[in-house]
Amino acid sequence: RDGSPRGCWAPPEVGSARSVAFVRGEEEGWSVVVGGADGSIHRRWLREAQAAGGEAAGGAASVAAGFDEAREEEQFFPSHGGAVVGLAAAAAGLLVSGARDGTLRVWDLRRGAEERCLYGLGGYKVWLGSVCSDGARLVSDGCDNTLVLHDFSADARPDDDEIRRVGGREE
C-alpha cells in the first residue's frame, strides 16, 4: 500500500519501451504487456497473492505481488513495422496494439504465440498516436489530429439484408 516497487523487468530487444498495459486473462490472472520501439510486443505475468479475507488468486481481492518468475516471458508475432505506441486491453483475453506503421492489431491472448493475431486494421494515412478500448469499441488517433472509431458491439453489426447489399447492389 505504500507504492513501493514490486519488481523490475527490462524486456529484451525492444529498443525501448513505448507503451505498457495491464491485461487480465479470464483464468490466468494479470499480466503486463509492453510494446517496443522495434515493433515487438512482450508479456510478463504477475504473481498474485490473496488479500486478507479475499477470494482465490485472480479474484477481485487478489493483489499483485510482483512478477511471476516461474512463468516465461512471451513475445507476440508478427511484430509491427514501427514502434508500438498504444496498447489497450479490450474484452477479456483480447489486446489491441497500435503502431507507428499505421496499423492496429487485435490479439487473442488465450492462443499460442503464433496464432494470437486475430486481425489487423490498416489504412491510416499517417502513424498512430494512441489507442483505447471499452471492450466493444476502439478509438485511435494519428498525428494528423484525426480520431478513428471502430464499433464491434452487437448494435453496430450489419443485419443479413445489409450484408447482402454491397455498394447498392444485391449479392
C-alpha positions in Angstrom: 0.0 0.0 0.0 3.0 2.3 0.2 3.6 2.4 -3.5 7.0 0.6 -3.3 8.3 -1.2 -6.4 7.3 -4.8 -6.7 9.8 -5.8 -9.4 11.7 -4.6 -12.4 11.7 -6.0 -15.9 13.7 -5.0 -19.0 12.2 -6.8 -22.0 15.0 -8.0 -24.3 15.4 -6.5 -27.8 12.6 -3.9 -27.7 15.0 -0.9 -28.1 13.0 0.9 -25.5 9.5 0.6 -24.1 7.0 2.8 -25.9 3.7 1.6 -24.3 2.5 -0.6 -21.5 -0.8 -2.1 -20.4 -2.2 -4.3 -17.7 -4.2 -7.2 -19.1 -6.4 -9.6 -17.1 -6.9 -13.1 -18.5 -10.2 -15.0 -18.0 -8.5 -17.6 -15.8 -4.8 -16.9 -15.9 -4.7 -13.7 -13.8 -3.0 -10.4 -14.5 0.0 -9.7 -16.8 1.9 -6.7 -18.0 2.3 -6.2 -21.8 4.9 -3.8 -23.3 5.3 -2.5 -26.8 8.7 -1.7 -28.0 10.3 0.9 -30.3 11.3 -2.0 -32.6 7.6 -3.1 -33.1 7.7 -6.1 -30.8 5.2 -6.9 -28.1 6.1 -8.8 -25.0 4.2 -10.1 -22.0 5.2 -10.9 -18.4 2.9 -12.5 -15.9 2.3 -11.1 -12.4 2.4 -13.2 -9.3 -0.8 -12.7 -7.3 -1.4 -13.0 -3.6 -4.7 -13.3 -1.8 -5.7 -10.3 0.2 -6.8 -10.8 3.8 -10.4 -12.2 3.7 -10.4 -12.2 -0.1 -11.0 -14.6 -2.9 -8.6 -17.0 -4.6 -5.8 -15.7 -6.8 -7.2 -13.8 -9.8 -10.4 -12.7 -7.9 -11.4 -9.2 -7.0 -9.5 -9.4 -3.7 -6.1 -10.5 -5.2 -3.2 -8.1 -5.3 -0.1 -8.0 -7.5 2.9 -9.3 -5.6 5.5 -8.8 -8.3 6.5 -10.6 -11.5 6.0 -14.3 -11.7 9.5 -15.7 -12.0 8.1 -19.2 -12.7 6.4 -18.2 -15.9 8.3 -17.4 -19.1 8.2 -14.1 -20.8 6.2 -14.2 -24.1 6.7 -12.4 -27.4 3.8 -11.9 -29.8 4.2 -12.5 -33.6 4.2 -10.9 -36.1 5.8 -7.8 -34.9 4.6 -4.4 -36.1 6.6 -2.5 -38.7 7.0 0.5 -36.4 7.2 1.5 -32.7 4.2 0.2 -30.7 2.8 3.4 -29.2 -0.6 2.2 -27.9 -1.8 -0.9 -26.1 -5.3 -1.3 -24.7 -7.0 -4.3 -23.0 -10.3 -4.9 -24.9 -12.6 -7.7 -23.8 -11.3 -10.4 -21.5 -8.3 -12.1 -23.1 -8.1 -9.5 -26.0 -5.5 -6.8 -26.5 -5.3 -4.1 -29.1 -2.0 -2.7 -30.3 -1.3 0.4 -32.4 1.9 1.3 -34.0 3.7 4.0 -36.0 3.4 1.9 -39.1 -0.3 2.9 -39.2 -1.7 -0.5 -38.2 -3.9 -1.7 -35.3 -3.8 -5.3 -34.4 -6.3 -7.3 -32.2 -4.6 -10.1 -30.3 -6.2 -13.1 -28.6 -4.0 -13.7 -25.6 -5.5 -17.2 -24.9 -4.0 -18.6 -28.1 -0.4 -19.8 -28.8 2.2 -17.3 -29.7 2.0 -17.9 -33.5 -1.9 -17.7 -33.6 -2.5 -14.7 -31.4 -3.0 -12.0 -34.1 -6.7 -12.3 -35.0 -6.7 -9.5 -37.5 -5.2 -6.1 -38.3 -6.8 -2.8 -39.2 -4.8 -0.7 -41.7 -5.3 2.2 -44.0 -4.2 5.0 -41.7 -2.5 7.7 -43.8 -0.1 8.5 -41.0 1.2 6.8 -37.9 -0.9 6.2 -34.8 -0.5 8.1 -31.6 -2.6 6.1 -29.1 -5.4 3.5 -28.8 -8.2 3.0 -26.3 -10.9 0.4 -25.9 -14.0 -0.2 -23.8 -14.3 -3.8 -24.9 -16.8 -3.1 -27.7 -15.4 0.0 -29.3 -12.0 1.0 -30.3 -10.7 4.6 -30.8 -7.3 5.6 -32.1 -5.6 8.8 -33.1 -3.0 9.7 -35.6 -0.5 12.6 -35.9 -2.9 14.3 -38.4 -5.3 15.0 -35.4 -7.9 12.5 -36.7 -9.7 10.1 -34.4 -11.0 6.9 -35.8 -13.7 4.9 -34.0 -14.4 1.2 -34.7 -17.5 -0.3 -33.2 -17.7 -4.0 -32.6 -20.8 -4.0 -30.5 -23.8 -6.1 -31.4 -25.8 -3.0 -32.2 -23.2 -1.9 -34.8 -23.2 -5.2 -36.7 -25.0 -5.2 -40.0 -28.1 -7.4 -40.3 -28.4 -10.0 -43.1 -30.0 -7.6 -45.5 -27.1 -5.1 -45.1 -24.6 -7.9 -45.7 -26.2 -8.9 -49.0 -26.3 -5.3 -50.3 -22.8 -4.2 -51.2 -22.3 -0.9 -52.9 -26.1 -0.6 -53.5 -26.4 -3.9 -55.4 -27.6 -7.3 -54.2 -25.1 -10.1 -53.9 
